[in-house]
């Protein structure tokens, strides 16, 4: 959305205020984005993501919980599991170990025998 505002201002000369109003964006948010500076939290997330990627390259079988355990134990970084999960999803970091789904029921593709629905037949026979 902010790129569209920048392009309309640069190419067509539309005022930034008008473009922000039409796209329901705050002018202050646009100007903050246009400055190119990241917030302190965003910079911290980038450093954390780089560390998580490094740990994941060493042992790709670890999921986000075990990655967070390594962050705490080996690097002294204490963050929430949900934050690590969010960063892993953003960077597409996934565990390589996948377990097969062992459900309690099996569904046959072509069942050998299908029983006749006697209740349905009885119900329709009783109707006048």
C-alpha positions as CSV (number, residue, x, y, z in Angstrom):
1,X,0.0,0.0,0.0
2,X,2.8,2.4,0.9
3,X,4.6,1.6,-2.4
4,X,1.4,2.6,-4.2
5,X,1.4,5.9,-2.4
6,X,5.0,6.6,-3.2
7,X,4.5,5.7,-6.9
8,X,1.4,7.8,-7.3
9,X,3.2,10.8,-5.7
10,X,6.4,10.3,-7.8
11,X,4.7,9.6,-11.2
12,X,1.5,11.5,-11.1
13,X,2.3,14.1,-8.5
14,X,-0.7,13.3,-6.3
15,X,-0.4,14.7,-2.8
16,X,0.6,12.2,-0.1
17,X,-2.2,13.3,2.1
18,X,-4.8,12.6,-0.5
19,X,-3.3,9.2,-1.4
20,X,-3.2,8.2,2.3
21,X,-6.8,9.2,2.8
22,X,-8.0,7.2,-0.2
23,X,-6.1,4.1,1.0
24,X,-7.1,4.6,4.6
25,X,-3.5,4.8,5.8
26,X,-2.1,7.1,8.4
27,X,0.3,9.7,7.0
28,X,2.6,9.2,10.0
29,X,2.8,5.5,9.3
30,X,3.6,6.2,5.6
31,X,6.4,8.7,6.5
32,X,7.8,6.3,9.1
33,X,7.9,3.5,6.4
34,X,9.4,5.9,3.9
35,X,12.2,6.8,6.2
36,X,13.5,3.2,6.0
37,X,14.3,3.0,9.7
38,X,13.3,-0.1,11.6
39,X,12.0,0.1,15.1
40,X,14.1,-1.2,18.0
41,X,11.9,-4.3,18.3
42,X,12.1,-5.0,14.5
43,X,15.9,-4.8,14.7
44,X,15.9,-7.1,17.7
45,X,13.7,-9.6,15.8
46,X,16.2,-9.5,12.9
47,X,19.1,-10.3,15.1
48,X,17.1,-13.0,16.8
49,X,16.1,-14.5,13.4
50,X,19.7,-14.7,12.3
51,X,20.6,-16.5,15.5
52,X,17.7,-18.9,15.1
53,X,18.7,-19.6,11.5
54,X,22.3,-20.4,12.6
55,X,21.0,-22.8,15.2
56,X,18.6,-24.4,12.7
57,X,21.5,-24.9,10.1
58,X,23.5,-26.8,12.8
59,X,20.6,-29.1,13.7
60,X,17.6,-28.9,11.3
61,X,15.6,-31.5,13.2
62,X,14.7,-28.9,16.0
63,X,11.4,-27.3,16.1
64,X,10.6,-23.8,17.5
65,X,10.4,-25.0,21.1
66,X,13.8,-26.7,21.0
67,X,15.2,-23.7,19.2
68,X,14.0,-21.5,22.0
69,X,15.6,-23.9,24.5
70,X,18.9,-23.5,22.7
71,X,18.5,-19.7,22.7
72,X,18.1,-19.8,26.5
73,X,20.7,-22.3,27.3
74,X,23.5,-21.6,24.8
75,X,23.0,-17.9,24.0
76,X,21.4,-16.5,27.1
77,X,18.5,-15.1,25.2
78,X,15.1,-15.4,27.0
79,X,12.1,-14.9,24.7
80,X,8.6,-16.3,24.5
81,X,7.9,-19.4,22.5
82,X,5.3,-17.6,20.5
83,X,7.8,-15.0,19.4
84,X,10.2,-17.7,18.2
85,X,7.3,-19.4,16.4
86,X,6.4,-16.2,14.7
87,X,10.0,-15.6,13.5
88,X,10.3,-19.2,12.3
89,X,7.1,-18.9,10.3
90,X,8.3,-15.6,8.8
91,X,11.6,-17.1,7.8
92,X,10.1,-20.5,6.8
93,X,12.2,-22.4,9.4
94,X,10.7,-25.9,9.9
95,X,11.7,-29.0,11.6
96,X,12.8,-31.8,9.2
97,X,11.3,-34.6,11.3
98,X,7.7,-35.3,10.5
99,X,5.6,-38.0,12.1
100,X,3.0,-40.0,10.3
101,X,-0.6,-39.5,11.3
102,X,-1.9,-42.6,13.0
103,X,-5.6,-42.1,13.2
104,X,-7.9,-44.4,15.1
105,X,-10.1,-45.1,12.2
106,X,-9.4,-46.2,8.7
107,X,-11.4,-45.2,5.7
108,X,-11.5,-47.7,2.9
109,X,-11.3,-46.4,-0.6
110,X,-13.6,-49.1,-2.0
111,X,-15.4,-50.9,0.8
112,X,-16.1,-54.6,0.2
113,X,-19.6,-54.6,1.6
114,X,-22.1,-51.8,2.2
115,X,-25.0,-52.7,4.3
116,X,-28.5,-51.8,3.2
117,X,-30.1,-48.9,5.1
118,X,-33.1,-50.7,6.6
119,X,-34.2,-47.7,8.8
120,X,-34.5,-45.4,5.8
121,X,-36.5,-48.1,3.8
122,X,-38.8,-48.7,6.8
123,X,-39.4,-44.9,7.2
124,X,-40.4,-44.4,3.6
125,X,-42.6,-47.5,3.5
126,X,-44.7,-46.2,6.4
127,X,-45.5,-42.9,4.7
128,X,-48.9,-42.7,3.0
